[in-house]
Amino acid sequence: MQTTQLTASDLSPLTPAYDSILTLAPYQTGKPIEELTREYGVSDVVKLASNENPMGCSPRVTLAVTEQLGQLSRYPDGNGYYLKQALSDFNDVNANQITLGNGSDDLLDILARSFVGADDAIVYSQYAFVVYPMLAKMQGATGIEVPAQRFGHNLKAMSQAVQDNPNTKIVFIANPNNPTGTQLEQKELRQFVASVPSSVLVVLDEAYIEYSPESNNRALLDEFDNVIIVRTFSKAYGLAGLRVGYALSSVAVADLLNRIRQPFNVSRIGLAAAAAALADQDFIEKNSSDK
């Protein structure tokens, strides 16, 4: 589908805050199975476009969702107390180091809105998650794409990009990378974090961490206050339709993020389903191992 390029004069007087927004194309999602069925008249569809879990979700999730159906007239717990407690135990962090989001995309957006202004820059790798450059344009900031190395992150070049651009506020690193699947070793990631100024936030996007437990960089949170880890329940946990994600960070960063996020950004059903999914690690073991 071809996207028409708009100019400020096309929208006047309803002009956006930043001209860079005019260069954004709407995010193209994979077609839902229902649309493919209607369009092509097929019923046996295998959908790969969005990396959804073909195994579905844990049976515990189904039960948890059912138990919430009688409470849909009530707002969810805006603080997500029980899910945060479960995540606190699971990740060995304090509950006040956790920020909940409407999927990990919501958290990436909250991060950009919290820390990036029009005079700032965001650094990311070529062939990384498409949302990173979009966030730079949404904030009117400078997006700096660093050429990839073997379709993955070139951390040495990214460190140099940060040094060359003192207005850098955030570096996004997807590990394992989406969409190329490359991985970074813990040692080289630690060296990278140590090489950048403490004023630069290093956001580790670990949406696929369940498929690569050795890429878990939770330990960096204990050493560096500028590291933020973002994860999701959409992939291995099979909750893409409910949109639940979370960020692990320092207490100070989490405090800022929780000031910016919407009060009820995770639904009642989402909170219950995520807590139930997290409790069923046998399901994750069966569906993420290569055995």
N, C-alpha and C positions, 0 to 999 in steps of 0.2 A: 504494500500500500504506500503510495507516494504522499509525503507530508508537505503541505503548503507552507512556505517560509513567510512568516508574518513580519511586519515592521511596526514600529511604534505608532506611525500615522494610521495604520489599520485599526488600532485599538483605542486611539485617543477619543475621549479623555480617560478611558479606563486602561492606562498604561501600567505595566508591571513595575515592581520596585527596581528591578535590574534588567537591562537590555539582554543579558545572557539568557534570561528565561525564554526569550523569543526564539532562541536557537534550539531549545529542547524539543524533542519529538516525544509524543506520548509513549510510555513503556508498552512494548508489544508482548503480551503474555501468550503462552501456548494456548491453542484452542481447547476449550473443554470438550470432554468426550461427547457430551450431549450435542454440541454443535457439529462435530465430525459425523455423528450418527445421522443427523438431519441432512448434512451436506452431501455425504457420499452413500448413504443408505447401508452402512456397515454396522455390525453389532459387536464384533470381536476386535476391540481396539486395545492396542498396547501403547500407552502414552509415555513418552520419554522426555518431552520438552522441558518440564519443570523439575525433574528429579524427585518426583513424588514417590513415596514408599509404596510399591505395588502390593506389599503384604498388609497394608492397612495399619491399624493401631492395636494396642493391647486390649484384650477383653476387659481389663479393669477400667479402661477409659469408657467403654460403652456403658458399664454399670454406673460410673461416676456421672456421666452425662444424663443418664436416665433419672438419677436421684435429684438432679437440679431442675428438671422440667416443671415442677410445681412451684418454682421460685422465680420464674422469668419476669414477674412484675417488679422484682426487687433489684435495685442497683447492686453491682458486685462490691466486694470489699476493695475500696480504692487503694489500700496499701498492700493488698495481696498477701496478708499475714501468713496463712498456712503454706502457700506455695513458696514464699520467701524462706520460711523455716525449713522446708524440705530442701530447697536449693542451698541454703546455708550449710546444712549437714552434709549434703552430697558433695559440695565443692570445698568444704572446710574453710568457709569465710564467714564473717559476721553478716547478719541480715541487713545491716545498714551499708553494706558494700554492694547491694543488689538493686538493680533497676529493672522493672518489668516493662515489656513492650508488646505492642500489637504486631508480633512477628519481629524478627531482627531488623527488617527494613525500617520499622518505626524507630528503633533505637539508633540506627545510623543517622536518621534524619534528626532526631533529638540531639545527638552529638554535634552535628553540623550547626544546628540552630543555636546551640549553647555556646560554642567556642569559635565559630568562623564568621568573620565579617567580610565586607566587600574589599577591604585592603589586604586580606589574608590569602593564603594558598593552601591547597590540599594536594598531597603527593600520593600517587598510586601507581601500580604497575600496568604496563600493557598486558592485555589478555586477562585482566582481573575482572571482578564483578562490575557489571555495567552501571550499577547505581552510584559508584564513587564519583565519576565525572559529572553525573547528573546533580549530585549534591553540591558540587562546586558551582555549577551554573545557577542552581536555585538560590544560592547565597550571594551571587554576584562576585564570587571569589575566583581566584586563578587556579585552574586545574593543571597539575604538572604530571604528565604521563611519562614514566620512565620505561625505556625499551626493555622488553623481557629478555631473559636469558634461558634458552631452551624451554620456551613457553611458560616460564615461571618467574618469580621475583628475583631481580638482581639487586640484592641488598646493598652491595658496595656502591652501585650507581645511585640507589635511592638515598643512601646516606649522603652522598655527594650532592644530590639534588637539594636536600635539606640545608646543607651548608651553603650552597649557592643561592638559596632563597630564604633569607632570615625572617621573612613574613610567614613561613610555614607554620600552621597551627595543628594540622592533623596529618598523619601518615596512615593510610589504610593498607592492611596486609591480610589477604585471605589465605588461611592455612588450615587444611588443604585448600588449594586454590580452586575457585569457581570461575570459569568452567574447565580449565585444563587438567585439574587433578594433581598438579605438582605439590611437593611437600618441602618444607624447610626444617632443618635440624634445629633442635633446641639450642645448641651451642651457638650457631650462627645468628639465631634470632636474639639471643641474649647480647651478643657482641653488637648487633645493630642497635638495640635499645640503648646500650651504654654509649654508643657513638653519637647519638643525637641529643640536643639540649633538653633538659628536663621540662622546659616550657612547651615542648612539642609532644602532643598526645600520639601514642602509638596504639592504634586500634587493631586488635587481632580478631579477625572475623573467622570464627571457628564453627561455621554452620554445619560442617561435615565431620566434626571431631569424633563422633561415635564410630565412624568408619576408619579412623586413624588415631587410636588412643595414644600412640607414641608422639603425636603432635600436640598433646595437651601441654600448654604453657602456663598453667595455673600458678606455678611457682614464681613466675616473674612478678606477680602482684605483691609478693612479700618483699621484693627488692626495689621495685621501681613504682613510684606514685603516678607516673605518666602512662602506665600501661592499662588498657581497657580491653577486656575480652567479651566478645559478643557471641551469643549462641542462640539456637532456635529449637523449637519442638516440631518444626515443619518437616524435617527430613527423616532421620532414622526413627523418630517417635511417631511419625505418621499423622501429625496433627495440622497439616498445611491448611485445611479448611477452617481451622479455629484461630489461627494467627496468634501464637504465643512465642515470645522470645525473652531473653534476659541478658543483662550486662553485669559483669563483675569488674569492680574498680576499687580505687581508694575510697574512703568514706567521704572525702571532700568532693571528689568528682561525682559520686552517687548523689550527694546532697544537691548539687547543681542540676543534675539530670532530672531528679524528682521534682524540682521546682518548675521545669519546662514541660514535662510530659503532661498529657491530658489526665484528669483525675480518675477516670474510669476507662483507661485505654486497653484493659484486658477484661473480657466479658466474664460473667459468673461461670458460664459453662467452660470457657477457656481455662480459668483458674483451676477448676475442679479436675478437668481432663488432664492438664499438665501435671498436677500433683500425682494423679493416678498413674500416668505414663512414667513419671520419674521413679515411682515405687516399683515398677515392673522391669527391673534390669535383666531378668531372664529373657524377656521379649527382645530387648536390644541385643543381647548376646547372640540369640538365634538368628537375628536378621541383619546383623552387621559383621559377623565373622565370615571368614572365607572357607570355613570347614564344611 
